[in-house]
C-alpha cells in the first residue's frame, strides 16, 4: 500500500487526498475549456470545408487538407504585410524592452536629480491620456504618418512594463554594482553587463507582453497608414475577413446551390484567424519558463 506524504513529510489524510483529486479535476476542466477553442479552430482549418460548415467537426479533423492555408497565402499583399508584422514585432519588442529596462534602471538610482518627482510624473501618464485627436495630430506633426516607424516609436516605452522591471531590479544586491563601480564601471557598463543579465526573467515577461501587443495591433494601421506597403498582416487579413464575411452573407441569402461556396468562405475566415494566432502560440513555450518567475518578481511591490 502506497502511503502519500505532503512536502513537509507529513502523512496525507483521506480528506487531503480527496481534496487534491478534486483540485486536479477542476484545473483539468479549466485547461480543457481554455484550450479547446484554439484546438477546434486549428482542426477546422484543415478539415473538409463542408463538414466544418455543417458543424460535424468536434474532436478529430476529417478530410484533412491544407488548401485553406495555401489560398490565404496567395492573397494579394499578404507577403509584404507579413514581413511588416514580423519586423514591427521584433523591432518594437526589442525597443520597448530596452527602453523600459533603461528607464527602470534610471529610477532605481537614488542619486538621480529629483528621482521621486520624475517617477511620479511618469506614473501619472498611466491614468491620464491626451485622447485620440491630440495623439493623431502629434503623430502627424512628427512626420510618422504613412511610415514604418509609426508602428515602433509611439510604443517604444510602456510605463507598466517599466514598473515591473524596476521592481525586479530593486531585488538585485547593490554590492554587485558597487564592486563594479570601484573598478571604474559607469552606469551604462553596469546596466548592460550586470543588471540586464540578472533581469532575464522579467525582461522575458515584458518581451512577451510587448510582442503580443505589437503583433495584434490593428488600430495603428487603420488610423495612421494609407500606404499599403506598410499595412500589417492583421489589418490585411481583417479587410479580407470582412469582404469574405459579406460574400458569405450574400451566398447564404441565395440559398441551397451556393452553400458549398459559403462553407468555403467560413473555412477561409477561420484560417485567417489561425494565421494571426499561431506565431504567438509558437513563441510562448520558449519564454514560459521565464514568464512565471518574472511576473512574480515584478508583482511584489510598485
N, C-alpha and C positions, 0 to 999 in steps of 0.2 A: 504493500500500500504506500503510495507516494504522499508524503506529508509536505504541505506547502508552507513556506515562510515568507514574511514580508522583508523589506530591505534592511530592517533592523534585527533580523534573525528571530523574530517572534512568530510563533505558530499562528497561522491564519485560522479563524473560526469558519464555520459553515456559512454564517451570515456575511463574512468578509468575502468569501469566495463567490457567493451568490451575487453580492453587490458588484464585484468586479466583472462578473459574467454579464450582468445587465448593462453595465457601462460599455463593455466591448460591443455588445449588440447595438446599443444606441448609437455609438460612434460609427459602427459599420454601416448602419442605416443612413446616417448623415453623409458619410462618404459616398455611398451609392446615389443618394438623392442629388448631391452636388456634381458628381462625375457623370451620371447618366446622360444629361442633356448634351454634354460635349461628345460622349461616345455615340449617342444617337445621331448627332449632326454629322460625324465623320462617316459612320456606316451608311447614312442616307446619301452621301455624296458619291459613294462608289457602288451603290445598289441600282437595280433596274429602275429607271425613272417612273414607269407606270406603277410599279409596286409601291414606290415611295408616295406617289400621289394618292394611292388607294389605302394608305396607312397600314400596309402589310409588312413593313419593316419595323421590328421591335428590338430584338436582341442580336440577331445574326444577319449579316449582309447577304443579299440574294442577287444573283445575276451580276456578279462583280465586274466592273469596268471602270476605266479612268477617263472616259470620254469627256465628262463634265470638266475635269481639270484641264484637259487639252484645249477644250473650247474656250475656257476662261482665259487661259494664257495666250490665246490667239486674238483676244480683243485689242482694239486699237489703243495705243498709248499705255498699254499695261506694263511693258518692259521699262519704259522711261520712268513711269510713276513708281514702279517697284524699286528702281535704283534711287530715286529721290527719297523714298521712305526709309530705305536701308541707311543711306548716308545721313539723313537728318536724325535718325535714331542713334546711330553710332557717334556722330559728332556732337549732337545735342546732349546725349547722356554723358559723354566724356567731359564736355564743357560744364555741365551742371554739377557733376561730382567734384570736379576740380575747384570750381568757384565756391560751392557750398562748403567744401573742406577748408579752403583757404580763409573764408570769412569766419568759419567756426574757430579755426586756429587763432585768428586775429582777436576774437572775443574772449579767448581763454587767457590772454596776456594782461595781467593787472597793471602793467606799466604803460599801457596804451592810453593816450590822452583822452579823458572823458569816456572811458570804455563803457560804463553803465549807461550813460546817456545815449550813445550811439547804438548800443544793443537794444534798449527800449524803443528807440526811434525806429529801428529795423522791425521789431516785433509788431509795432502799430500797423505796418503795411499789411499784416495778415488779416486785420479786421476792417480796414477801410480801403476801398477800391475807387479809382477815379471814374470808372464806368466805361462803357463800350465806345462812346463817341470820342471823348478825350484820348482814349487809348488808340483809336483808329487814326486820329489827327496826328498823334505823336509818331506812330509808325510811318505815316506818310511824310512828315517833315524830316524824319531821319533818313528818308530815301530807301526804305526797306520794302516798299510795295513792289510786287512782281519780281522779287529776288529770292534766291535760295535762303539767304540769311534771315529772312523773316521767320523761318522755322527754328532758328537757333538762338539769336540774340535776345528776344523777349523772354526766353525760357532758360537763360544761362544761369540764373540764380533763383533758388527757392528757399524762402525763409524756414519753412517746415523742415526741409532736409538739413538746413544749417543747424537747426536746434538739435536734431538727432545726432549729428556728427559732433557738435560741441559737447554734448553730454557725454558721449563716448570718449572724446579726447581728454576731458577733465579727469577721467579714471586712470590715465597714463601717469605713472610715478614721475614727479618733477625731477627726481635725481637723474633720470636718463638724459634729459635735456641739459641739466646743469653740468653734467660731466662733459657733454659735447661743447657746451659754451666755454668751459675752461680751456678746451683745446682750440678755441678760436672759431667755432662754428656759429654762423649767423642765423637769423630767423629762417631764411629760405633753406639753408642747408639742413637745419634741424627739422624743418617741415617735411622736406622731401625724403630725407634719409632715415629719420627716426619716427616721426609722428604718423605719416601716411602708411608705412608698412605695418605699424601696430594697430591701425584702424581699419584693416581689411574687412572685418565682418560688417561694420556699419556702412562702409563705403559700398560694399556689395548690395546691401539693403537699399541704400539711396539710389544706386545704379538701377536696380530693378524697378523702383518707383518711377524714376525718370524715363527709363526705356519704355515702360508700359504707357506712360503719358504721351511720350513722343510718338510712339507707333500708332496709337489710337486717335491722335489729334486730327480731326477733320475741320474743325471750326476755323483755324488759321487759314487754311487753303481757300475755304469758301469766302472768307471775309477780305483777305489781303492779296489773293493771287487770281489773276485773269489770264496769265500766260500758261498755256497747257504744259509747257516743258517743265514747270515747277509744281505740277499737281502731284499730290501724294497718292499712293496706291489706294488708301482708304477712300479718298474723295472720288477717284475714278471709278472704283467698284460701287460706291454709293450711287453715283449717277447712273451707271448701268443697271444697278439693282432697282432703282426707281423706274427706269424705262421698261425693264422686264416685268416688273410688277404691273405696270399699266397694260402691257401686252397680255399678260395672263388674265387680267380682269376682262379685257376685250374678248379673249378666247372663251372664257367661262360664260360670258353672255351669249356667245354664238352657239354654245352647247355641243352635244354629242360628238360630231365629226371632228372637232378641234381639240378634243380632250387630251390627245397624245401630245400636242404642242403645248398645252397648258401644263401637263405634268413635267415636260422637259424644262420649261421656264422655272418651275418650282425647284427642280433639282439644281439648276444653274444658280439660282439665288442662294440655296443652301451652300453650294460650293464656294460662292463669293464670300460668304460669311466665314467658312472654314479657312479660306486663304488668309484672311486678316487675323485669324486667331492662332493658327498653327505656329508661326515663328515665335511668339511669346511663350506658348506652351512648351516648345522645344528648348528655349533658353532657360526657363525656370529651374529645371533639375540641376543645372550647373551652378546656380547661386543659392540653391535651397539650403545647403549645409552652412552657409554664412548667414542666411536670412534670419533664422530664429535667434541665433546668438546676437546678431546685430540689432534686431528690433528690441530685444530685451535690454541691451546696453543703452540704447537711445531712449528708452522709456522710463528710466529710473527717476530722472528729475529734469526740469526745464532750465 
